């Protein structure tokens, strides 16, 4: 079997040339992202435990994690949680292999609790959020596919898709959330980890809408709340200037009604405290964004095993291939990579790997075709490297 690589021109304008572009990112503390993060943390912990105990990764998936929201009474200076959040880690895991028993549920619980402590510190694990696991045994036929051959066999017929380069709007949205919940929140603790960013570009104007959960313990009154909102707006506006020369407008917490006392104030920094449920795979795609202008896979990447689950492997590999092609081949304005698997087929030999290219002005497809094909072939041959990079936490899945 060859790698069946196909290359053609993309039948649409490059993203930057389209009149309207929409981009979204759900922040690390959003209920859907909490599920993604916990599921992936548990996945890495199980993979590492399998490697330590039996020398190889055994069959598992933890990509069905669910969050049921709690109830809270936020108040200036500090409110309280009235009903706890519930998080259920759901999936399949191998608990015994050739006489070795692996304590999969304790491993999963420890990983989930550690992730929450690190990334949603406003939640007291065990009190504000209750974590439980339901890990059943894997399907026998899928376990056989999982362990056969030097090159893992695809455990599903599925596809992954990736794009490069990121547009200006995409870079602004991605960078805004990561920096707001990172360096900015470290210096401004009123900003919680539940930050959602929506970007809309019409022509050469970009509008960025930020929903930032404010933490009540760090907000003394309505004036302090307004200052926190204005600080976020100014930070994102400055950040956007680093990515574009286009006109940018930033709005923060647009549903606020100061007169009615309705503001985005939380006790824990996440909307999960008050009626906002979550599920793995309902938020960001593997590139960290939700991009309706681009084709996307609906696979839940987080929590799937990083050995032969192509819903994970191909959705991580395709953006890597796209980025490599754009970095190494001159003359490409926009690029889409799609990888389709077939269950039981070696993952380094997809059913089809196709590249859709928007060449720069003056460049033809024939000018770049052979170089693009060579890079796709090279990256597919090295698909196994994705596994260890995922286990080590080098690749993000949401």
C-alpha positions as CSV (number, residue, x, y, z in Angstrom):
1,X,0.0,0.0,0.0
2,X,1.3,3.5,-0.9
3,X,0.4,6.6,1.0
4,X,-2.1,7.7,-1.7
5,X,-1.2,11.4,-1.5
6,X,-3.3,13.8,-3.6
7,X,-2.7,17.5,-4.3
8,X,-5.0,20.0,-5.9
9,X,-6.0,23.7,-5.7
10,X,-8.4,24.7,-3.0
11,X,-11.8,25.6,-4.5
12,X,-12.3,28.7,-2.4
13,X,-10.5,31.9,-1.6
14,X,-7.8,32.0,1.1
15,X,-9.2,32.8,4.5
16,X,-7.6,36.3,4.6
17,X,-9.3,37.1,1.2
18,X,-12.8,36.2,2.3
19,X,-15.1,39.0,3.3
20,X,-16.3,37.6,6.6
21,X,-14.4,35.4,9.0
22,X,-15.5,34.0,12.3
23,X,-13.2,32.4,14.9
24,X,-13.9,31.3,18.5
25,X,-11.9,29.9,21.4
26,X,-13.3,28.5,24.6
27,X,-10.8,29.2,27.4
28,X,-9.2,26.7,29.7
29,X,-11.7,27.2,32.4
30,X,-14.8,26.9,30.2
31,X,-16.8,23.8,31.2
32,X,-16.2,22.1,27.8
33,X,-12.5,22.8,28.1
34,X,-12.4,21.6,31.7
35,X,-13.7,18.2,30.3
36,X,-11.1,18.3,27.5
37,X,-8.3,19.1,29.8
38,X,-9.2,16.5,32.4
39,X,-9.8,13.8,29.8
40,X,-6.4,14.5,28.2
41,X,-4.6,14.6,31.6
42,X,-6.1,11.2,32.5
43,X,-5.1,9.9,29.1
44,X,-1.5,10.9,29.5
45,X,-1.4,9.5,33.1
46,X,-2.8,6.1,31.9
47,X,-0.3,5.9,29.0
48,X,2.6,6.7,31.3
49,X,1.5,4.1,33.8
50,X,1.2,1.5,31.1
51,X,4.7,2.3,29.8
52,X,6.1,2.1,33.4
53,X,4.4,-1.1,34.4
54,X,4.3,-3.2,31.2
55,X,6.5,-1.4,28.7
56,X,3.9,-0.4,26.2
57,X,0.7,1.6,26.0
58,X,-2.4,-0.6,26.4
59,X,-5.8,0.0,24.9
60,X,-7.9,2.8,26.5
61,X,-10.0,5.9,25.8
62,X,-11.2,8.6,28.2
63,X,-12.9,10.9,25.7
64,X,-16.5,10.8,27.2
65,X,-15.8,12.9,30.3
66,X,-18.9,14.9,31.4
67,X,-19.4,17.9,33.7
68,X,-22.7,18.7,35.5
69,X,-22.8,22.3,36.7
70,X,-23.3,23.4,40.3
71,X,-24.9,26.4,41.8
72,X,-23.3,29.5,43.4
73,X,-24.1,32.8,45.0
74,X,-21.3,35.2,44.0
75,X,-20.9,38.5,45.9
76,X,-18.4,41.3,45.9
77,X,-15.5,40.4,48.2
78,X,-16.3,36.7,48.1
79,X,-19.4,34.5,47.7
80,X,-20.0,30.8,48.1
81,X,-20.8,27.7,46.2
82,X,-24.3,26.4,47.0
83,X,-24.2,23.1,45.1
84,X,-21.0,21.3,44.0
85,X,-20.0,20.7,40.4
86,X,-19.9,17.0,39.4
87,X,-17.3,15.7,37.0
88,X,-17.5,12.1,35.7
89,X,-14.5,10.6,33.8
90,X,-16.0,8.1,31.4
91,X,-14.2,5.7,29.1
92,X,-12.5,2.4,28.7
93,X,-9.2,1.2,30.1
94,X,-7.2,-2.0,30.3
95,X,-6.8,-3.0,34.0
96,X,-4.9,-6.3,33.6
97,X,-2.2,-7.4,31.2
98,X,-0.3,-10.7,31.4
99,X,-0.7,-11.0,35.1
100,X,0.0,-7.3,35.9
101,X,-2.8,-5.3,37.4
102,X,-3.0,-1.6,36.7
103,X,-5.1,0.5,39.1
104,X,-6.7,2.5,36.3
105,X,-9.4,4.3,38.3
106,X,-7.1,5.6,41.1
107,X,-4.6,6.8,38.4
108,X,-7.5,8.6,36.6
109,X,-8.8,10.2,39.8
110,X,-5.4,11.5,40.8
111,X,-4.7,12.9,37.3
112,X,-8.1,14.6,37.2
113,X,-7.7,16.2,40.6
114,X,-4.1,17.3,39.8
115,X,-5.3,18.9,36.6
116,X,-8.1,20.8,38.3
117,X,-5.8,22.1,41.1
118,X,-3.3,23.4,38.5
119,X,-5.7,25.0,36.0
120,X,-8.9,25.9,37.9
121,X,-7.4,26.8,41.3
122,X,-10.6,28.5,42.4
123,X,-12.3,25.1,42.7
124,X,-11.7,23.2,45.9
125,X,-11.5,19.7,44.6
126,X,-13.7,17.4,46.7
127,X,-15.8,20.2,48.0
128,X,-16.6,22.6,45.1
129,X,-16.2,19.9,42.5
130,X,-16.8,16.1,43.0
131,X,-14.8,13.9,40.7
132,X,-15.7,10.3,39.9
133,X,-14.7,7.7,37.3
134,X,-16.4,5.0,35.2
135,X,-13.8,3.1,33.2
136,X,-15.1,-0.1,31.6
137,X,-13.1,-2.8,29.7
138,X,-12.3,-2.1,26.1
139,X,-13.9,-3.9,23.1
140,X,-12.0,-7.1,22.4
141,X,-11.7,-6.6,18.6
142,X,-10.4,-3.0,19.1
143,X,-7.8,-4.3,21.6
144,X,-6.6,-6.8,19.0
145,X,-6.3,-4.0,16.4
146,X,-4.5,-1.8,18.9
147,X,-1.7,-4.3,19.6
148,X,-1.0,-5.7,16.1
149,X,2.0,-4.9,14.0
150,X,5.1,-2.7,14.3
151,X,3.1,0.2,12.9
152,X,-0.2,0.5,14.8
153,X,-3.4,-0.2,12.8
154,X,-6.1,2.4,12.7
155,X,-8.8,1.6,15.2
156,X,-11.5,3.5,13.3
157,X,-12.4,4.8,9.8
158,X,-12.2,8.5,10.5
159,X,-10.4,11.7,9.3
160,X,-8.4,14.6,10.6
161,X,-8.0,18.0,9.1
162,X,-5.5,20.8,9.5
163,X,-4.7,24.3,8.1
164,X,-1.9,26.7,7.8
165,X,-1.0,29.5,8.1
166,X,-3.3,30.8,10.8
167,X,-5.1,34.0,9.8
168,X,-4.6,37.3,11.7
169,X,-8.0,36.8,13.4
170,X,-7.2,33.3,14.4
171,X,-3.9,34.3,15.9
172,X,-5.5,37.2,17.9
173,X,-8.2,34.9,19.3
174,X,-5.8,32.1,20.2
175,X,-3.2,34.5,21.7
176,X,-5.8,36.5,23.6
177,X,-7.2,33.6,25.6
178,X,-3.9,32.0,26.3
179,X,-2.3,35.2,27.6
180,X,-5.4,36.4,29.5
181,X,-5.5,33.1,31.4
182,X,-1.8,33.0,31.7
183,X,0.4,36.0,32.3
184,X,-2.4,38.5,32.6
185,X,-4.4,36.4,35.2
186,X,-1.2,35.8,37.2
187,X,-1.0,39.6,37.8
188,X,-4.7,40.3,37.8
189,X,-6.4,37.5,39.9
190,X,-9.8,39.0,39.3
191,X,-9.8,37.3,35.9
192,X,-10.8,33.7,36.2
193,X,-9.7,30.9,33.8
194,X,-13.1,30.8,32.1
195,X,-12.4,33.3,29.2
196,X,-14.1,32.8,25.9
197,X,-13.0,34.9,22.9
198,X,-14.9,35.4,19.7
199,X,-13.4,37.1,16.7
200,X,-15.3,38.4,13.7
201,X,-13.6,40.0,10.7
202,X,-15.6,41.9,8.1
203,X,-13.3,43.2,5.4
204,X,-10.5,44.9,7.2
205,X,-12.2,45.4,10.5
206,X,-11.8,42.9,13.3
207,X,-14.2,42.8,16.3
208,X,-13.2,40.8,19.3
209,X,-15.7,39.9,21.9
210,X,-14.4,38.6,25.3
211,X,-16.5,36.9,28.0
212,X,-14.3,36.9,31.1
213,X,-15.5,35.4,34.3
214,X,-14.4,37.7,37.2
215,X,-13.6,36.2,40.6
216,X,-15.6,37.8,43.3
217,X,-13.0,37.5,46.1
218,X,-10.8,39.9,44.1
219,X,-13.5,42.4,43.2
220,X,-14.5,44.7,46.0
221,X,-17.3,46.6,44.3
222,X,-18.9,47.6,41.0
223,X,-16.1,50.2,40.3
224,X,-13.4,47.5,40.8
225,X,-15.4,45.2,38.5
226,X,-15.5,47.9,35.8
227,X,-11.8,48.5,36.2
228,X,-11.2,44.7,35.7
229,X,-13.3,44.7,32.6
230,X,-11.5,47.8,31.2
231,X,-8.1,46.2,32.0
232,X,-9.0,43.1,29.9
233,X,-10.2,45.3,27.0
234,X,-7.1,47.3,26.9
235,X,-4.8,44.2,27.2
236,X,-6.5,42.5,24.2
237,X,-6.5,45.7,22.1
238,X,-2.7,46.0,22.6
239,X,-2.2,42.4,21.9
240,X,-4.2,42.6,18.7
241,X,-2.0,45.4,17.5
242,X,1.0,42.9,17.5
243,X,-0.9,40.7,15.0
244,X,-2.5,43.1,12.6
245,X,-2.6,46.5,11.0
246,X,-6.3,46.2,10.5
247,X,-8.8,48.2,12.6
248,X,-9.6,46.2,15.8
249,X,-12.5,46.8,18.3
250,X,-12.6,44.9,21.6
251,X,-15.7,44.4,23.8
252,X,-15.7,42.7,27.1
253,X,-18.7,41.1,29.0
254,X,-21.3,42.6,26.7
255,X,-24.2,41.0,28.5
256,X,-23.5,43.1,31.7
257,X,-26.3,45.4,32.9
258,X,-24.8,47.5,35.6
259,X,-28.2,49.2,36.4
260,X,-29.8,45.8,37.1
261,X,-26.7,44.5,38.9
262,X,-26.3,41.7,36.3
263,X,-22.6,41.2,35.8
264,X,-20.3,38.3,35.0
265,X,-19.2,37.8,38.6
266,X,-18.3,34.3,39.8
267,X,-17.0,32.7,43.0
268,X,-14.7,30.1,41.3
269,X,-13.8,31.7,38.0
270,X,-15.8,29.3,35.9
271,X,-19.4,29.3,34.6
272,X,-19.5,25.7,35.6
273,X,-20.4,26.9,39.1
274,X,-23.8,28.2,37.8
275,X,-25.7,26.0,35.3
276,X,-23.2,25.7,32.5
277,X,-22.5,22.0,31.8
278,X,-19.6,20.6,29.8
279,X,-18.6,17.7,27.6
280,X,-15.4,16.5,25.8
281,X,-15.3,17.5,22.2
282,X,-17.9,20.2,22.3
283,X,-15.4,23.1,22.2
284,X,-12.1,23.8,20.5
285,X,-10.7,21.6,17.8
286,X,-7.2,20.1,18.0
287,X,-5.7,23.4,16.8
288,X,-7.2,25.2,19.8
289,X,-9.9,27.0,17.7
290,X,-13.4,26.8,16.4
291,X,-13.3,27.9,12.8
292,X,-16.5,27.8,10.8
293,X,-14.7,29.3,7.7
294,X,-12.6,26.2,7.6
295,X,-13.5,22.5,7.4
296,X,-13.3,20.8,10.8
297,X,-13.4,17.3,12.2
298,X,-16.1,16.7,14.8
299,X,-13.9,14.1,16.6
300,X,-13.3,14.7,20.3
301,X,-9.5,14.6,20.2
302,X,-8.9,14.9,24.0
303,X,-8.8,11.6,25.9
304,X,-8.4,9.3,23.0
305,X,-5.4,7.0,23.1
306,X,-2.3,8.4,21.3
307,X,-1.2,5.2,19.6
308,X,-3.8,4.2,17.0
309,X,-6.9,6.3,17.6
310,X,-6.9,8.2,14.3
311,X,-9.5,10.6,15.6
312,X,-6.7,11.9,17.8
313,X,-3.6,11.1,15.7
314,X,-4.7,12.5,12.4
315,X,-6.2,15.6,13.9
316,X,-2.9,16.4,15.6
317,X,-0.8,15.3,12.6
318,X,-2.6,17.2,9.9
319,X,-2.0,20.7,11.4
320,X,1.7,19.7,11.9
321,X,1.9,18.7,8.3
322,X,0.2,21.9,7.2
323,X,2.6,24.0,9.3
324,X,5.7,22.2,8.0
325,X,4.6,22.6,4.3
326,X,4.0,26.3,4.7
327,X,7.3,26.8,6.6
328,X,9.3,24.9,4.0
329,X,7.6,25.7,0.7
330,X,7.5,29.2,-0.7
331,X,4.5,30.4,-2.6
332,X,1.6,29.0,-0.5
333,X,-1.1,31.5,0.7
334,X,-3.4,29.0,2.3
335,X,-3.3,25.2,2.8
336,X,-5.7,22.4,4.0
337,X,-4.5,18.9,4.8
338,X,-7.0,16.1,5.2
339,X,-6.0,12.6,6.4
340,X,-8.6,9.7,6.1
341,X,-8.0,6.4,7.8
342,X,-9.5,3.0,7.3
343,X,-9.9,0.7,10.3
344,X,-7.2,-2.0,10.4
345,X,-4.9,-0.1,8.0
346,X,-1.4,1.0,9.2
347,X,-1.7,4.6,10.4
348,X,1.3,5.7,8.4
349,X,-0.6,4.8,5.2
350,X,-3.9,6.6,5.2
351,X,-6.8,5.7,2.9
352,X,-6.1,9.1,1.4
353,X,-4.0,12.1,2.3
354,X,-5.0,15.2,0.3
355,X,-3.6,18.7,0.2
356,X,-5.6,21.6,-1.0
357,X,-3.5,24.6,-1.9
358,X,-4.2,28.3,-2.5
359,X,-1.0,29.4,-4.3
360,X,0.4,32.9,-4.0
361,X,-0.1,35.2,-7.0
362,X,2.3,34.2,-9.8
363,X,2.7,30.7,-8.4
364,X,1.1,27.6,-10.0
365,X,0.3,24.3,-8.4
366,X,2.9,22.5,-10.4
367,X,5.6,24.8,-8.9
368,X,5.0,23.4,-5.4
369,X,3.3,20.1,-5.9
370,X,6.3,17.8,-5.6
371,X,7.7,19.6,-2.5
372,X,4.3,19.4,-0.8
373,X,4.0,15.7,-1.6
374,X,7.5,14.9,-0.3
375,X,6.7,16.7,3.1
376,X,3.4,14.9,3.5
377,X,5.2,11.6,2.8
378,X,7.9,12.4,5.3
379,X,5.6,13.4,8.1
380,X,3.4,10.4,7.6
381,X,6.4,8.1,7.9
382,X,7.1,9.7,11.3
383,X,3.5,9.5,12.6
384,X,4.7,7.5,15.6
385,X,6.5,10.4,17.0
386,X,3.1,12.0,17.8
387,X,2.5,9.3,20.4
388,X,5.4,10.3,22.7
389,X,4.9,14.0,22.2
390,X,1.3,13.6,23.3
391,X,2.2,11.5,26.4
392,X,4.9,14.1,27.3
393,X,2.3,16.9,27.0
394,X,4.1,18.6,24.1
395,X,1.0,18.7,21.9
396,X,-2.2,20.3,23.0
397,X,-5.5,18.8,22.0
398,X,-7.8,21.8,22.5
